[in-house]
Amino acid sequence: MTHHAEILAIEGPSYRRREAELTRQQCSRKRLSRKQAADNGGQQ
């Protein structure tokens, strides 16, 4: 597939990786808050 193509090496941070990490952290926080609510009987 790379025949007659130029391959570019891109340096620097990945915005896709950064977005994936932020999404993972947000999901973890939601899961934790749901667990804490369940442990407290749904009371805050």
PDB file of N, H, CA, C and O in Angstrom:
ATOM      1  N   MET A   1       0.802  -1.188   0.000  1.00  0.00           N
ATOM      2  CA  MET A   1       0.000   0.000   0.000  1.00  0.00           C
ATOM      3  C   MET A   1       0.852   1.261   0.000  1.00  0.00           C
ATOM      4  O   MET A   1       0.357   2.328  -0.365  1.00  0.00           O
ATOM      5  N   THR A   2       2.087   1.174   0.389  1.00  0.00           N
ATOM      6  H   THR A   2       2.489   0.308   0.686  1.00  0.00           H
ATOM      7  CA  THR A   2       2.913   2.378   0.427  1.00  0.00           C
ATOM      8  C   THR A   2       3.746   2.546  -0.832  1.00  0.00           C
ATOM      9  O   THR A   2       4.627   3.404  -0.873  1.00  0.00           O
ATOM     10  N   HIS A   3       3.491   1.757  -1.847  1.00  0.00           N
ATOM     11  H   HIS A   3       2.775   1.060  -1.814  1.00  0.00           H
ATOM     12  CA  HIS A   3       4.211   1.881  -3.098  1.00  0.00           C
ATOM     13  C   HIS A   3       3.861   3.223  -3.752  1.00  0.00           C
ATOM     14  O   HIS A   3       2.687   3.577  -3.853  1.00  0.00           O
ATOM     15  N   HIS A   4       4.862   3.954  -4.186  1.00  0.00           N
ATOM     16  H   HIS A   4       5.816   3.667  -4.104  1.00  0.00           H
ATOM     17  CA  HIS A   4       4.695   5.282  -4.792  1.00  0.00           C
ATOM     18  C   HIS A   4       4.069   6.277  -3.820  1.00  0.00           C
ATOM     19  O   HIS A   4       3.322   7.164  -4.233  1.00  0.00           O
ATOM     20  N   ALA A   5       4.364   6.137  -2.562  1.00  0.00           N
ATOM     21  H   ALA A   5       4.971   5.416  -2.226  1.00  0.00           H
ATOM     22  CA  ALA A   5       3.819   7.060  -1.559  1.00  0.00           C
ATOM     23  C   ALA A   5       4.960   7.621  -0.725  1.00  0.00           C
ATOM     24  O   ALA A   5       6.025   7.015  -0.607  1.00  0.00           O
ATOM     25  N   GLU A   6       4.719   8.763  -0.162  1.00  0.00           N
ATOM     26  H   GLU A   6       3.854   9.256  -0.257  1.00  0.00           H
ATOM     27  CA  GLU A   6       5.683   9.343   0.759  1.00  0.00           C
ATOM     28  C   GLU A   6       5.195   9.084   2.180  1.00  0.00           C
ATOM     29  O   GLU A   6       4.017   9.267   2.488  1.00  0.00           O
ATOM     30  N   ILE A   7       6.104   8.662   3.027  1.00  0.00           N
ATOM     31  H   ILE A   7       7.060   8.514   2.777  1.00  0.00           H
ATOM     32  CA  ILE A   7       5.774   8.389   4.418  1.00  0.00           C
ATOM     33  C   ILE A   7       6.289   9.545   5.263  1.00  0.00           C
ATOM     34  O   ILE A   7       7.472   9.883   5.217  1.00  0.00           O
ATOM     35  N   LEU A   8       5.392  10.146   6.031  1.00  0.00           N
ATOM     36  H   LEU A   8       4.431   9.871   6.069  1.00  0.00           H
ATOM     37  CA  LEU A   8       5.761  11.272   6.872  1.00  0.00           C
ATOM     38  C   LEU A   8       5.758  10.837   8.330  1.00  0.00           C
ATOM     39  O   LEU A   8       4.805  10.219   8.805  1.00  0.00           O
ATOM     40  N   ALA A   9       6.825  11.164   9.024  1.00  0.00           N
ATOM     41  H   ALA A   9       7.599  11.666   8.638  1.00  0.00           H
ATOM     42  CA  ALA A   9       6.887  10.900  10.462  1.00  0.00           C
ATOM     43  C   ALA A   9       6.412  12.152  11.178  1.00  0.00           C
ATOM     44  O   ALA A   9       7.031  13.209  11.056  1.00  0.00           O
ATOM     45  N   ILE A  10       5.320  12.045  11.921  1.00  0.00           N
ATOM     46  H   ILE A  10       4.817  11.186  12.020  1.00  0.00           H
ATOM     47  CA  ILE A  10       4.750  13.193  12.609  1.00  0.00           C
ATOM     48  C   ILE A  10       5.191  13.146  14.070  1.00  0.00           C
ATOM     49  O   ILE A  10       4.973  12.159  14.773  1.00  0.00           O
ATOM     50  N   GLU A  11       5.801  14.212  14.496  1.00  0.00           N
ATOM     51  H   GLU A  11       5.978  15.013  13.925  1.00  0.00           H
ATOM     52  CA  GLU A  11       6.304  14.318  15.861  1.00  0.00           C
ATOM     53  C   GLU A  11       5.315  15.117  16.711  1.00  0.00           C
ATOM     54  O   GLU A  11       4.527  15.900  16.181  1.00  0.00           O
ATOM     55  N   GLY A  12       5.359  14.920  18.009  1.00  0.00           N
ATOM     56  H   GLY A  12       5.999  14.283  18.440  1.00  0.00           H
ATOM     57  CA  GLY A  12       4.542  15.720  18.909  1.00  0.00           C
ATOM     58  C   GLY A  12       3.426  14.928  19.535  1.00  0.00           C
ATOM     59  O   GLY A  12       3.237  13.751  19.231  1.00  0.00           O
ATOM     60  N   PRO A  13       2.675  15.585  20.424  1.00  0.00           N
ATOM     61  CA  PRO A  13       1.589  14.906  21.135  1.00  0.00           C
ATOM     62  C   PRO A  13       0.415  14.601  20.211  1.00  0.00           C
ATOM     63  O   PRO A  13       0.161  15.322  19.246  1.00  0.00           O
ATOM     64  N   SER A  14      -0.279  13.545  20.517  1.00  0.00           N
ATOM     65  H   SER A  14      -0.073  12.959  21.301  1.00  0.00           H
ATOM     66  CA  SER A  14      -1.414  13.116  19.715  1.00  0.00           C
ATOM     67  C   SER A  14      -2.705  13.664  20.319  1.00  0.00           C
ATOM     68  O   SER A  14      -2.994  13.432  21.493  1.00  0.00           O
ATOM     69  N   TYR A  15      -3.478  14.392  19.513  1.00  0.00           N
ATOM     70  H   TYR A  15      -3.243  14.580  18.560  1.00  0.00           H
ATOM     71  CA  TYR A  15      -4.736  14.908  20.033  1.00  0.00           C
ATOM     72  C   TYR A  15      -5.726  13.771  20.237  1.00  0.00           C
ATOM     73  O   TYR A  15      -6.568  13.854  21.131  1.00  0.00           O
ATOM     74  N   ARG A  16      -5.654  12.717  19.442  1.00  0.00           N
ATOM     75  H   ARG A  16      -4.970  12.650  18.715  1.00  0.00           H
ATOM     76  CA  ARG A  16      -6.560  11.583  19.616  1.00  0.00           C
ATOM     77  C   ARG A  16      -6.283  10.873  20.945  1.00  0.00           C
ATOM     78  O   ARG A  16      -7.210  10.476  21.651  1.00  0.00           O
ATOM     79  N   ARG A  17      -5.022  10.722  21.269  1.00  0.00           N
ATOM     80  H   ARG A  17      -4.269  11.045  20.696  1.00  0.00           H
ATOM     81  CA  ARG A  17      -4.665  10.090  22.542  1.00  0.00           C
ATOM     82  C   ARG A  17      -5.133  10.946  23.712  1.00  0.00           C
ATOM     83  O   ARG A  17      -5.651  10.430  24.702  1.00  0.00           O
ATOM     84  N   ARG A  18      -4.945  12.264  23.590  1.00  0.00           N
ATOM     85  H   ARG A  18      -4.524  12.684  22.786  1.00  0.00           H
ATOM     86  CA  ARG A  18      -5.362  13.172  24.658  1.00  0.00           C
ATOM     87  C   ARG A  18      -6.886  13.108  24.848  1.00  0.00           C
ATOM     88  O   ARG A  18      -7.364  13.043  25.981  1.00  0.00           O
ATOM     89  N   GLU A  19      -7.640  13.126  23.757  1.00  0.00           N
ATOM     90  H   GLU A  19      -7.251  13.179  22.837  1.00  0.00           H
ATOM     91  CA  GLU A  19      -9.103  13.038  23.845  1.00  0.00           C
ATOM     92  C   GLU A  19      -9.543  11.705  24.444  1.00  0.00           C
ATOM     93  O   GLU A  19     -10.471  11.666  25.252  1.00  0.00           O
ATOM     94  N   ALA A  20      -8.890  10.624  24.055  1.00  0.00           N
ATOM     95  H   ALA A  20      -8.137  10.656  23.399  1.00  0.00           H
ATOM     96  CA  ALA A  20      -9.237   9.303  24.584  1.00  0.00           C
ATOM     97  C   ALA A  20      -8.982   9.250  26.089  1.00  0.00           C
ATOM     98  O   ALA A  20      -9.778   8.672  26.830  1.00  0.00           O
ATOM     99  N   GLU A  21      -7.903   9.833  26.539  1.00  0.00           N
ATOM    100  H   GLU A  21      -7.256  10.302  25.938  1.00  0.00           H
ATOM    101  CA  GLU A  21      -7.577   9.854  27.964  1.00  0.00           C
ATOM    102  C   GLU A  21      -8.609  10.673  28.746  1.00  0.00           C
ATOM    103  O   GLU A  21      -9.039  10.266  29.825  1.00  0.00           O
ATOM    104  N   LEU A  22      -9.001  11.820  28.204  1.00  0.00           N
ATOM    105  H   LEU A  22      -8.651  12.151  27.328  1.00  0.00           H
ATOM    106  CA  LEU A  22     -10.007  12.653  28.867  1.00  0.00           C
ATOM    107  C   LEU A  22     -11.342  11.914  28.952  1.00  0.00           C
ATOM    108  O   LEU A  22     -12.014  11.955  29.983  1.00  0.00           O
ATOM    109  N   THR A  23     -11.719  11.247  27.883  1.00  0.00           N
ATOM    110  H   THR A  23     -11.173  11.213  27.046  1.00  0.00           H
ATOM    111  CA  THR A  23     -12.967  10.483  27.869  1.00  0.00           C
ATOM    112  C   THR A  23     -12.920   9.362  28.893  1.00  0.00           C
ATOM    113  O   THR A  23     -13.893   9.127  29.609  1.00  0.00           O
ATOM    114  N   ARG A  24     -11.787   8.670  28.962  1.00  0.00           N
ATOM    115  H   ARG A  24     -10.997   8.861  28.380  1.00  0.00           H
ATOM    116  CA  ARG A  24     -11.637   7.581  29.925  1.00  0.00           C
ATOM    117  C   ARG A  24     -11.752   8.105  31.350  1.00  0.00           C
ATOM    118  O   ARG A  24     -12.398   7.477  32.189  1.00  0.00           O
ATOM    119  N   GLN A  25     -11.135   9.245  31.630  1.00  0.00           N
ATOM    120  H   GLN A  25     -10.611   9.755  30.947  1.00  0.00           H
ATOM    121  CA  GLN A  25     -11.201   9.831  32.970  1.00  0.00           C
ATOM    122  C   GLN A  25     -12.626  10.232  33.325  1.00  0.00           C
ATOM    123  O   GLN A  25     -13.069  10.024  34.455  1.00  0.00           O
ATOM    124  N   GLN A  26     -13.351  10.809  32.360  1.00  0.00           N
ATOM    125  H   GLN A  26     -12.992  10.978  31.442  1.00  0.00           H
ATOM    126  CA  GLN A  26     -14.730  11.213  32.615  1.00  0.00           C
ATOM    127  C   GLN A  26     -15.610   9.994  32.900  1.00  0.00           C
ATOM    128  O   GLN A  26     -16.451  10.031  33.798  1.00  0.00           O
ATOM    129  N   CYS A  27     -15.419   8.928  32.145  1.00  0.00           N
ATOM    130  H   CYS A  27     -14.735   8.898  31.415  1.00  0.00           H
ATOM    131  CA  CYS A  27     -16.191   7.708  32.370  1.00  0.00           C
ATOM    132  C   CYS A  27     -15.885   7.118  33.739  1.00  0.00           C
ATOM    133  O   CYS A  27     -16.787   6.637  34.424  1.00  0.00           O
ATOM    134  N   SER A  28     -14.619   7.152  34.140  1.00  0.00           N
ATOM    135  H   SER A  28     -13.886   7.543  33.584  1.00  0.00           H
ATOM    136  CA  SER A  28     -14.225   6.628  35.447  1.00  0.00           C
ATOM    137  C   SER A  28     -14.874   7.423  36.564  1.00  0.00           C
ATOM    138  O   SER A  28     -15.322   6.848  37.555  1.00  0.00           O
ATOM    139  N   ARG A  29     -14.931   8.752  36.414  1.00  0.00           N
ATOM    140  H   ARG A  29     -14.567   9.220  35.609  1.00  0.00           H
ATOM    141  CA  ARG A  29     -15.555   9.605  37.433  1.00  0.00           C
ATOM    142  C   ARG A  29     -17.050   9.309  37.540  1.00  0.00           C
ATOM    143  O   ARG A  29     -17.596   9.238  38.641  1.00  0.00           O
ATOM    144  N   LYS A  30     -17.707   9.136  36.396  1.00  0.00           N
ATOM    145  H   LYS A  30     -17.263   9.194  35.501  1.00  0.00           H
ATOM    146  CA  LYS A  30     -19.139   8.834  36.400  1.00  0.00           C
ATOM    147  C   LYS A  30     -19.396   7.503  37.100  1.00  0.00           C
ATOM    148  O   LYS A  30     -20.308   7.388  37.918  1.00  0.00           O
ATOM    149  N   ARG A  31     -18.575   6.489  36.767  1.00  0.00           N
ATOM    150  H   ARG A  31     -17.834   6.582  36.102  1.00  0.00           H
ATOM    151  CA  ARG A  31     -18.728   5.174  37.379  1.00  0.00           C
ATOM    152  C   ARG A  31     -18.532   5.266  38.885  1.00  0.00           C
ATOM    153  O   ARG A  31     -19.286   4.665  39.650  1.00  0.00           O
ATOM    154  N   LEU A  32     -17.524   6.013  39.310  1.00  0.00           N
ATOM    155  H   LEU A  32     -16.911   6.500  38.689  1.00  0.00           H
ATOM    156  CA  LEU A  32     -17.227   6.154  40.734  1.00  0.00           C
ATOM    157  C   LEU A  32     -18.374   6.859  41.454  1.00  0.00           C
ATOM    158  O   LEU A  32     -18.772   6.440  42.541  1.00  0.00           O
ATOM    159  N   SER A  33     -18.911   7.932  40.854  1.00  0.00           N
ATOM    160  H   SER A  33     -18.588   8.273  39.971  1.00  0.00           H
ATOM    161  CA  SER A  33     -19.997   8.649  41.519  1.00  0.00           C
ATOM    162  C   SER A  33     -21.255   7.791  41.593  1.00  0.00           C
ATOM    163  O   SER A  33     -21.993   7.867  42.575  1.00  0.00           O
ATOM    164  N   ARG A  34     -21.514   6.966  40.561  1.00  0.00           N
ATOM    165  H   ARG A  34     -20.914   6.904  39.763  1.00  0.00           H
ATOM    166  CA  ARG A  34     -22.662   6.065  40.599  1.00  0.00           C
ATOM    167  C   ARG A  34     -22.490   5.024  41.706  1.00  0.00           C
ATOM    168  O   ARG A  34     -23.438   4.693  42.419  1.00  0.00           O
ATOM    169  N   LYS A  35     -21.262   4.514  41.836  1.00  0.00           N
ATOM    170  H   LYS A  35     -20.492   4.782  41.258  1.00  0.00           H
ATOM    171  CA  LYS A  35     -20.987   3.508  42.873  1.00  0.00           C
ATOM    172  C   LYS A  35     -21.155   4.120  44.252  1.00  0.00           C
ATOM    173  O   LYS A  35     -21.726   3.490  45.143  1.00  0.00           O
ATOM    174  N   GLN A  36     -20.670   5.327  44.439  1.00  0.00           N
ATOM    175  H   GLN A  36     -20.206   5.838  43.715  1.00  0.00           H
ATOM    176  CA  GLN A  36     -20.784   5.980  45.733  1.00  0.00           C
ATOM    177  C   GLN A  36     -22.266   6.238  46.057  1.00  0.00           C
ATOM    178  O   GLN A  36     -22.685   6.074  47.203  1.00  0.00           O
ATOM    179  N   ALA A  37     -23.046   6.636  45.069  1.00  0.00           N
ATOM    180  H   ALA A  37     -22.707   6.770  44.138  1.00  0.00           H
ATOM    181  CA  ALA A  37     -24.479   6.876  45.284  1.00  0.00           C
ATOM    182  C   ALA A  37     -25.169   5.579  45.675  1.00  0.00           C
ATOM    183  O   ALA A  37     -26.020   5.575  46.565  1.00  0.00           O
ATOM    184  N   ALA A  38     -24.813   4.478  45.023  1.00  0.00           N
ATOM    185  H   ALA A  38     -24.121   4.481  44.301  1.00  0.00           H
ATOM    186  CA  ALA A  38     -25.419   3.189  45.338  1.00  0.00           C
ATOM    187  C   ALA A  38     -25.021   2.747  46.746  1.00  0.00           C
ATOM    188  O   ALA A  38     -25.839   2.193  47.481  1.00  0.00           O
ATOM    189  N   ASP A  39     -23.767   2.992  47.117  1.00  0.00           N
ATOM    190  H   ASP A  39     -23.103   3.442  46.520  1.00  0.00           H
ATOM    191  CA  ASP A  39     -23.293   2.607  48.456  1.00  0.00           C
ATOM    192  C   ASP A  39     -23.991   3.416  49.540  1.00  0.00           C
ATOM    193  O   ASP A  39     -24.150   2.944  50.666  1.00  0.00           O
ATOM    194  N   ASN A  40     -24.413   4.647  49.198  1.00  0.00           N
ATOM    195  H   ASN A  40     -24.284   5.030  48.283  1.00  0.00           H
ATOM    196  CA  ASN A  40     -25.093   5.516  50.164  1.00  0.00           C
ATOM    197  C   ASN A  40     -26.610   5.352  50.105  1.00  0.00           C
ATOM    198  O   ASN A  40     -27.340   6.129  50.721  1.00  0.00           O
ATOM    199  N   GLY A  41     -27.072   4.382  49.395  1.00  0.00           N
ATOM    200  H   GLY A  41     -26.479   3.751  48.895  1.00  0.00           H
ATOM    201  CA  GLY A  41     -28.506   4.143  49.289  1.00  0.00           C
ATOM    202  C   GLY A  41     -29.212   5.151  48.403  1.00  0.00           C
ATOM    203  O   GLY A  41     -30.418   5.363  48.530  1.00  0.00           O
ATOM    204  N   GLY A  42     -28.452   5.778  47.497  1.00  0.00           N
ATOM    205  H   GLY A  42     -27.473   5.606  47.394  1.00  0.00           H
ATOM    206  CA  GLY A  42     -29.040   6.756  46.598  1.00  0.00           C
ATOM    207  C   GLY A  42     -29.162   8.137  47.197  1.00  0.00           C
ATOM    208  O   GLY A  42     -29.675   9.047  46.545  1.00  0.00           O
ATOM    209  N   GLN A  43     -28.698   8.318  48.438  1.00  0.00           N
ATOM    210  H   GLN A  43     -28.282   7.579  48.968  1.00  0.00           H
ATOM    211  CA  GLN A  43     -28.765   9.625  49.088  1.00  0.00           C
ATOM    212  C   GLN A  43     -27.447  10.335  48.914  1.00  0.00           C
ATOM    213  O   GLN A  43     -26.386   9.711  48.911  1.00  0.00           O
ATOM    214  N   GLN A  44     -27.518  11.658  48.768  1.00  0.00           N
ATOM    215  H   GLN A  44     -28.380  12.166  48.771  1.00  0.00           H
ATOM    216  CA  GLN A  44     -26.286  12.452  48.619  1.00  0.00           C
ATOM    217  C   GLN A  44     -26.014  13.259  49.854  1.00  0.00           C
ATOM    218  O   GLN A  44     -25.022  13.986  49.911  1.00  0.00           O
TER     219      GLN A  44
END
